[in-house]
């Protein structure tokens, strides 16, 4: 919420393409966390849900995870183009271009999502997550989605590191100030921070894959939503880190003081 408040405070004249993509990434984080938390609370408090519903709901974070990967790759490419084609990049409208990149990311996320989805649907696969949602026993085979997502995250991290290093070397050889060392506050999230968050989530996904491999041999229904818990913990930690940036906290505190004074003087 604090990051969203800060994002909405940026005037149209100060919004750039990096800011727009950053906001899409953060809102995707929020959507994944919201979906998983709502379903887990329902199952924990009330009852299990049918297999079809449980399986489809479990696919939402998986698909959005692919979108996250492509948005981070797009952000790296944008930063590269801002260095080597700066004047041309300024001619693009940030909001319109950002929306087109989002649409492209949604389309590119389909193949790595659809292939394992088709395979596992034919097999009637029950992951640990679906097992918790439905009360069914988990399948013996390993879930393909976290493995593919982990590989995509690793690729995104390598692309982002490559771009970061290239920009550093290129700008140093050009004898101009390094873009990114003094990132404008309106960019919300630093590039190095995003690189760190990508590798952090990669480690979480790999850890979950290993745990899933050892637990998939169990014939009992899952009694704890391990996958949603780990992914929600990771995404919430990243969002909290973004929200704790000094300029985000300062602006949020200012807005809270304004609301307090408005309420005080209105009474």
Phi, psi and omega in degrees: 000318180298318179295321179295318178300315180295319179299317181290344181279344183285128181291158182301327181290338182259355180285133175237175185296324179296319178299317181297312180295320176303316181294323176297318180298314182294319179292329175293318173307309184298321181295316179298313181297317182297313181299311184293320181293318181297316181293316180296322178294320179298312182295320182291320185273319188254275184200172175292163179244160180301156183301315183301314179295315181298318181292316180295319179294323179294338180280340182298307177298327179296314179294316180293331175297320175297322177299319177303317181299311183290329176293322177292321176296318178299320180297320178296317180295321178299316179295325177294315181293328177294338179273315187264341179225054189298311184298319181293323182293332180289345181279347182275141175285123186300313183293314182293315179294320178298320178294321179294321177295320177299315179297319178295321178296322178296323179286318181292338180283348184291310184302309180293344177270320189286324183298304177294330177298316180294317181297312185285332176295319178296328182275350186066038186295139177237107178282173177298324179294313178294325178299319178292321181293323190253341184083004179279158177287139181289154178285157180286328183286161182277141178291126183284332187297310178299325179295312179295319179297319178298319178294319178296320178297319179297317178298316180299317179298319179294320177297316182294319178294319179299315179295317180300314180293319179299314181299318179301310183293317182297313183289327178293319179290333178277353178059044175236161180302140182288123174289127179111335178289326177236064183299134178297146182298334183288353178279353175069301187234131178287154182294319178297326177296317178295321177300315178298320181293324179296314180290329175297314179293327177298315179296323179294317180296317179295320178297317179296321180298318178295316179297318180297321181298322181283331184267345183293344179282349180286141180265000182268152176293146181293134179253359179218132182282076187298312181299305177301324180296312182294316182292319178295319178298316181295312182293322178294322178297317179295316179296320178297321178297317177299316184291339182274002174302139188302318183289331176288316180295320180297316180293319179297318178297323178297317180294323178295319178296322178297317178296320181295315180293322178299315179295320182295313184283337178285344178253000000 
